[in-house]
């Protein structure tokens, strides 16, 4: 239905936290790295899980660059609520 991460989740989101590098766990984090954009899932501790971490699915921690890993970070939108 949606052609890309940037179209669906970022452009289509009603609530956006632009530039906020402190998303809660489970929030979707976005980067404008191509015409399709990129989305990851926040770990709530300054890092995220994504499909393009060193060419594979992985976890970027605060020590590994966190949200500063790309100069094109857009911000975050509410996402999945982690189970407790």
C-alpha positions as CSV (number, residue, x, y, z in Angstrom):
1,X,0.0,0.0,0.0
2,X,2.8,2.4,0.8
3,X,5.9,2.6,-1.5
4,X,8.5,3.3,1.2
5,X,9.4,3.9,4.9
6,X,9.5,7.6,4.3
7,X,6.1,7.7,2.7
8,X,4.3,5.5,5.1
9,X,5.7,6.1,8.5
10,X,7.3,9.5,8.4
11,X,5.2,11.5,5.9
12,X,2.0,9.8,6.9
13,X,2.5,10.0,10.7
14,X,0.2,12.3,12.6
15,X,2.7,12.7,15.5
16,X,6.3,13.4,14.7
17,X,9.2,14.3,17.1
18,X,11.5,16.0,14.7
19,X,15.2,15.8,15.6
20,X,14.5,14.3,19.1
21,X,17.3,11.8,19.8
22,X,15.6,10.4,22.9
23,X,12.8,8.2,21.5
24,X,11.2,5.7,23.9
25,X,11.7,1.9,23.4
26,X,9.6,0.7,20.5
27,X,9.4,4.0,18.7
28,X,10.1,4.2,15.0
29,X,13.2,6.3,14.2
30,X,13.7,7.7,10.7
31,X,16.6,8.8,8.5
32,X,16.4,10.6,5.1
33,X,19.2,8.5,3.5
34,X,17.6,7.9,0.1
35,X,14.3,8.6,-1.7
36,X,12.9,5.7,0.2
37,X,14.1,6.7,3.7
38,X,15.1,4.4,6.4
39,X,13.4,3.3,9.6
40,X,14.7,1.6,12.8
41,X,13.2,0.7,16.1
42,X,14.4,2.5,19.2
43,X,15.8,0.5,22.1
44,X,14.9,3.3,24.5
45,X,18.6,3.8,25.6
46,X,20.0,5.9,22.7
47,X,20.3,3.0,20.2
48,X,18.2,1.3,17.7
49,X,17.6,-1.9,15.7
50,X,17.6,-1.7,11.9
51,X,18.2,-3.7,8.7
52,X,21.3,-1.8,7.6
53,X,23.7,-2.1,10.4
54,X,27.0,-3.1,8.9
55,X,25.1,-4.6,5.9
56,X,22.7,-6.8,8.0
57,X,20.0,-6.6,10.7
58,X,21.7,-5.3,13.8
59,X,21.7,-3.1,16.8
60,X,23.5,0.3,17.1
61,X,24.2,1.3,20.6
62,X,25.0,4.8,22.1
63,X,28.7,3.8,22.2
64,X,28.4,2.7,18.5
65,X,27.0,6.1,17.4
66,X,23.3,5.8,18.3
67,X,21.2,8.3,16.5
68,X,24.3,10.3,15.5
69,X,25.3,7.4,13.1
70,X,23.8,9.4,10.3
71,X,23.7,13.1,9.6
72,X,20.2,12.7,8.1
73,X,18.3,11.7,11.2
74,X,14.7,13.0,11.0
75,X,13.2,12.1,14.4
76,X,10.8,9.5,15.7
77,X,7.1,8.6,15.7
78,X,5.2,6.4,18.2
79,X,5.6,2.7,17.3
80,X,5.2,-0.6,18.8
81,X,4.7,-0.8,22.6
82,X,7.2,-3.2,24.1
83,X,5.7,-6.0,26.3
84,X,6.7,-6.0,29.9
